[in-house]
Amino acid sequence: MCLGAIYWARPDKVYFANTKTDAALIGFDDDFIYQEIALVLADRTLPMVQICRDEALKAFEEWDQKN
């Protein structure tokens, strides 16, 4: 699960077994993700195209107004 989703879900605790070094040893190296995050969208390896922001903001507004 991505770290952002974990924090958004607000769990009390996260359990894990393998480390990022363990993952890198079998080809799941995510260091490039941290490098990509630091870049402006136009400079990222994978094109990032924002669409439908106004419609998407409605969902955030509903969430913000919930009891």
N, C-alpha and C positions, 0 to 999 in steps of 0.2 A: 504494500500500500504506500502511496506517496506520502511524504512527510506532511505536506500541506493538508491532505485529506485526514490524516491522523489528528492533527491539531484542530481542524474544523469540527471533527466528530467529538472532541472534548472528552476522551476517555480518562478514567482515573489513573490508568497505568498501561504501559505497553510491554508486552512480553516478546522476546525474540531469542533466537538461538545463534544464528550465524552473524558474523561481523561483515562490514563492507569489504574488508581484506579477504575474507573467505569467499565472498561473492566475486570479487575481482579475479581470484585464482581460477575460476571456471568461466570467465568471460563476461560476467555481469558487472563490469566496472562502471560505476556511475559518476566518477570524477568529472567526466565531460559535462554532466548535467549542471554541476556547480559552476563550471566555466561558462556554460551557455546562459545561465541565469544572470550573470553579471553583464552580459552584452545587451545592447539596445536591440529591440525586436528585428530591425532591418539587418543586423549583422549576425543573427543566429543561423546555424546550419540548416535547420528546418524552418521553412517560411511560416511566419505567424501572421494570420490575417484576421483582424477583428471584424465581426459582423453582428448585426442585430442588437447593438448595445442598448438602445432604448427599450426594446422588448425584454431584454435580460435584466435591466434595472428594475423592472416591475416585480420580478421574483424577489429581488433583494429588498425592495420596499415592503412587500408582503411579509417577508421574514422579519424585518425590523419592527413591524407593527403587531406581531403576534403576541399573545398573552403569555 
